[in-house]
Amino acid sequence: MYNFILMAAEATDAEQAGGSGAFILLIAQIAVLGLIFYFLLIRPQKKQQKQMEAMLSTLEKGDSVVTTSGFYGVVIDVMDEIVIVEFGNNKNCRIPMKKSAIVELEKGNAGA
């Protein structure tokens, strides 16, 4: 009988050791998936956001821009968060818009 209790205690110890090993393996798999998620999704998005901020910080008068709606125009005035853009050859078509609405930027006096 004593031998049976000793074997049962050893079996319980083995199950607990195997359970903690499985738990560690689960944590390692979650960590690997987190790293993959970071390098495939989060890091490239942050890099693109930094490039967009750098582009918008260099925005000046006379630069040609493309807006998110696909309109081409020339920057007339730059303020903190707002840019006045002239569309086409019509001097009366000047529209204020947010800087974040600009997708592409080409330096130089394209309108002059």
N, C-alpha and C positions, 0 to 999 in steps of 0.2 A: 504494500500500500504506500509506503514511504517512497518507493521507487516511482510509482505512478504520479505522486504529487510533484516530485522533482522533475519528471519529464514534462508535466503540464506547465511548470514554472519556466522551464527552458523554452518550450514552444511559445509561450506568451512573450518572452524576451525577444525571440527571433521575429515574431510578428510585429512587435513594436519597432525593432530595428529596421525591418523592411518597410514599414509604414513611414518612418522618418526619411528613409532613402527615397521613397516615392514622392514625398512632399518636397524634398530638395530638388528632385528632378523636375517637378512641376514648376517650382519657382525659377529654375534655370531656363525652362522653355518659355515662360512668360517674359523673362528678361531678354532672351534672344529675340522674341517677337517684338518687344518694345524697341530694341535697337534697330531692327529692320524697319519698323514703322517710322522711327525718327529719321533714318538715313534716306528712305524713299519718299517720304511725304513732307515732313516738317522742315528739314534742313533746306531742300530746294525752294520751298515756298518763302522761307525767310531770306534766302539769297536773292530771289526775284524781287521781294519787297524792298530790300536795301538798294538794289539797282534802280528801282522806280523812284525811290526817295532821292537818290543821287541825281537822277535825270531831272526831276522837278526842281531841285535846288539850283540847277544851272540855267533855269528858264529865264530868258531875257527878251527885251523888245526886239521885234524883227525876226524871231525864230518861227519857222513853219512847224505847225503841229497837226496831229490827227486826233480827233476826239473819240470817246468811246462809242458815239453814235455813227462814226465814220466820216464826219465832216472834216475837210481840209481847211486850214485857216492860218492867219499870221497874227502873232501876238502883238497887241498894241500897247498894253499896260500890264504890269505885274504888281500885285499887292500881296499881303500875307497869305491868304487862302483863296483869293479870287484873281482871275486872269481875264482881261478883256481881249476877245479874239475877233478879228475881222475876217468875214467869209466872202470870197469872191472879189471881183473888182469894184463892187458897189461900196462906196465909202460909208453909206448909211447902215450897213449891215454889221454892226458891232454888238457882240453879245457877251455879257459877263458870265463866267462859269467858274466852277471850282477847279483848282489845280488837279484834283484827283480824277477829273474827267478827261485828262490828257493821257493818251496812250503812247504816242510816238512823238519824237522831237527831232527836228533837223535844224542845225545851227546855221546862222547866216541870214542875210537880208534877201529872202526869196521873193518877198513882195515888192521890193524896190528895183 
